[in-house]
Amino acid sequence: MGESLRAEHSGESFGRWLRRARTDLDLTQDALAQRAGIAVRTVRDLEAEKNSNPRPQTRRLIIRALDEAAGRRRPSTARPAEVPVRLPLDPPGFRGRGAELRHLEDLKDRAAANGPMTVVISGPPGVGKTALAVRWAHRSAPSFPDGVLHADLHGFTPSVSPREPAEVMTELVEALGVPRQQVPDRPRDLALLYRRTLAGRRVLLVLDNARDPEQVRDLLPADRGSAAIVTSRHQLAGLVVTSGAHPLVIEPCDRDDGLDILAARVGRDRVRAEPAAADEILRHCGGLPLALAVVAARAALRPQFPLAALAGALRDTRLDALETGEPHSDVRSTISWSYAALSDHARRIFRVLGVHPLPDVTPAVVAGALGIPTARARAALSELADANLVAERTPGRYAMHDLLHAYASEQAGDDPETLGRLREFYATTANASAEHLCPTHRTFHGRQHDGVRPEVFAGQAEGLAWFASEREVLLAVMEDAARAGDHATCLSLGSPLSTYFDRIGHWTASLMVARHVLTASRHTGPPIARFFGLRYVARGHAKVSDFRTGEHYYHHALRVADQLDEPQLRAMALFDLALLLESEGRYAESADHCSAVLALSERLPTGSSQGDVLNTRGWAWICLGDLDRGIPDCERALALHRVTGDRHGQATTLDSLGLAHYLSGRHAQAATAYAESLDLARLVGDRHLEALVLQHGGENHEATGDLQAARMAWRQALSIMNDLNPDQTYDLRARLIALEASDGIRRSGRSEGRGSHRPTG
C-alpha cells in the first residue's frame, strides 16, 4: 500500500495528494496529525500548499501514518463493528490529581512520535491508583481510536489468584474482535496472535492491580501511538529498567483536594459549617482518598450527624471507624492485602514500625535496635518501600503513613521487648553523641537488652548531624516514654537531649525535656539525677527569660548538691547561676559567683570548665567597663580552651575579646576576633552562638561606618534566630529597622544585654 501511495503522488503536488489520500481514508486532519506525531497546523499548511516542500522526516511520518491507516482497512473480519471501549465507570467522586493528569498527558504527547507509552502508577493502598488510571483513560479515549480496554490482573485481590498473562491476552484479543474459536491454546501461538492483533492499532490498555513485572511485560503494546497504564501496589522497578516504563508514584492528596473530595459527597455547606471538624477528618484520614470516601459516605448516610461526631470516631478508633463490611472499600482490608504479600522478614520490620511512636527510620535504627546486620534491615525497608507501605522521602530515610502505622500497630500488638529495644537504641546513641558535644555530659543510662547496637560517631560534627536528623523522632520517643511512665528512658534520653538543645539554642524544647527529666528523677536513678533534673529545668527557664523561676530551681539544685556533699555539683550550680545573672545584666553578682566557682575549682581538675568560668567572669568585667580585669581573664580562658582543644569554648571567648576590643576602639582587632569566633561557631554547629557573633560583629561594622556589612550580618543573624527562637528577635529587628530608617546615620550607644551564650557544662 505504501508503494501505491508513493506512486499516486507522482505528477501532482504533495499537498493535493495528501488531501486526497486523507479523505479517501476518512481521516480528519487532527486524526492524521495524531497518527503521524506532528502538529495539525503542519497538515493544514501542506494541504493549503503554504508549504510545498516538507522536510523528508515529516514526509516519511505522514506516508507511514497513511500506510498504517490503509493497512488496517484490510483485516475487516478481525475487527469489531464498533471501536471497543471497555472501562469501569468514570469515578463520580474523583477530585484533584491535576498535576498527575497533566503529567500523563505530557507523556502521551511525547510518546506519540517516539513509540508506545507505558506508565506504572503505584502508591499505598487506598490512595486512588485505579481511579486516576480510569479517569485519565476516559479523558484520553479519543486519542486511541482503535480501542480502550481495561483488565483487572487481580495481583492483590484476596482469595483470587493473580491472572496469568495468557488469560489476559485471550480477553484482550477477543475484545478487539478475534472470534473465540480462532484463539489458540498454546501460549506461544497466543502471544503471536496477540502481537498481530495489536499491530498497526492505536490502543490504550489499563492493566489494573498488577503484582509483578512478569505479569504485565508480555501484555505491553509495541506500536507507536499505543499506551499501557499499569497500576500496582508495588513500584515494579523491573518494568522501568527493562521496558522503559515511566514511574508515577502518587501520594495522598493535599488539604485542598481532600476538602473537595469531602465536599463533593457531603455537600460544601456542611464542610463550610464545620471547618475545624473537616480539617480533623482530613488529618486522621491522612489524605487517603479511600478513607475520605468512607467517612464521606457515613456523613451522607447520616445527614443529622455533625462532622465533629465523625471526627471524634476517627480520633478514638481510627481503622474501626473506617470499616464498611465490604473488603474492597474497607481500609483495614485493603492494607491487609499488601501486608500478606510481604516476605516474613519484611512483615517483621513492618510490625517493628508499628511499635515505633514516630515511624521515620533509617536502616541503622532498625539494625541497631534489633541487633541484625544493616544490609538485612535495608533490604526489608526496600521491600516495604517497593510495596508502598513506607516512603523513602530522603535517601536512606523511610516514613510511614498514619493509617498504615495504625494497621502496623494492630499487627504488632503489645510488644514491650521491641519497644524497649528501640528506646534503648535511641538513648544509647544519643548519649554517645552528647559526649562529643560536652565534655562534662552526664549519662544516666543502663543497658537492658542484649544485642542493641548504637551508632558510633567520629566526632562532634557527626554527633550534631545525627541529632539534627533524629530530633523529631527523639522527642516523640521521649513523649511516648513519659506517657507510659517509663522513667528510665526519660532519664537516659533526656540528659543528652538537654545537652543538644542547649547547644543549638532550642530553649523551648530544652525546657520540655528538662521537665520530663526532673519528673523521672523523682522515681528512678541515683540521687545525683535529682540534681541534674533541677539544673536542666532551671537552665530552661533562664534561657526563656523566666529568671525568677530559674533562680529558684538553681537554689534548689544547690541544696541537693550540699546534701550530697559534692563540691563539683555545687560548682556547676553556682556557675549556672552566674550565667543567669549575666543574662539579667547583673554583671557584678555574676562575677562574684564565678569567683566562688573558681575557688571551689581549685580542688577540681583544671581544664575546659575552668576556661568557661574565666571567660564568663571576664565578660562580666568587660560589660562593667573593667577591661583591666576582664581581658586577662578572657586571655587565660582562651589559652585553656586551646590546650584542651575546646573549639566551642574558644568561640565564646573570642566573642568576649571582640567586645573588649570594640569598647577600646580597636575595631580592626575586634573584627578579627569576631571573624575567628564566627568560623568556630559554625564549625561546632552552634547556630545560636553563630547568630550572637553575627549580631556583635554587625555592631562593630556599624561603629566603623560599614553599614552594608552591618546590615548583612544582622540579616543573617535574624534568619537564624527566626528558626530557633522567633520570640527573641525583637532587638535585632529594631536595629535593622533603625538602620534602614536612618539611611546610614549611626545610632549612638550600645546594647548592654547581649544575651547569654556560655556553655553550661
Buried (B, 14 or more C-beta within 10 A) or exposed (E): EEEEBEEEBEEEBBBEBBBBBBEEBEBEBEBBBBBBBBEBEBBBBBBEEEBEEBEEEBBEBBBBBBBBBBEBEEBEEBBEEEBBBEBBEEBEBBBBBEEBBEBBBEBBEEBBBEBBBBBBBBBBBBBBBBBBBBBBBBEBBEBBBBBBBBBBBBBBBEEEEBBEBBBBBBBBBBBBBBEEEEBEEEEEEBBEBBBEBBBBBBBBBBBBBBBBBEBBBBBBBEBBBBBBBBBBBBBBBBBBEEBEBBEBBBBBBEEEBBBBBBBBBBBEEBBEEBEEBBBBBBBBBBBBBBBBBBBBBBBEEEEEEBBBBBBBBBEEEBBEBBBBEEBEBBBBBBBBBBBEBBEEBBBBBBBBBBBBBBBBBBBBBBBBBBEBEBEBBBBBBBBBBBBBBBBBEEEEBBBBBBBBBBBBBBBBEEBEEBBBBBBBBBBBBBBBBBBBBBBBBBBBBEEBBEEBBBBEBEEBEBBBEBBEBBBEBBBBBBBBBBEBEBBBBBBBBBBBBBBBBBBBBBBBBBBBBBBBBBBBBEEBBEEBBBBBBBBBBBBBBBBBEBBEBBBBBBEBBBEBBEEBEBBBBBBBBBBBBBBBBBBBEBBEBBBBBBBBBBEBBEEBEEBBBBBBBBBBBBBBBBBBEBBEBBBEBBBBBBBBBBEBEBBBBBBBBBBBBBBBBBBEEBBEBBBBBBBBBBBBBBBBBBBBBBBBBBBBBBBBBBBBEBBEBBBBBBEBBBEBBBBBBEEBBEEBEEBBEEBEEEEEEBEEEEEEEBBBBBBBB
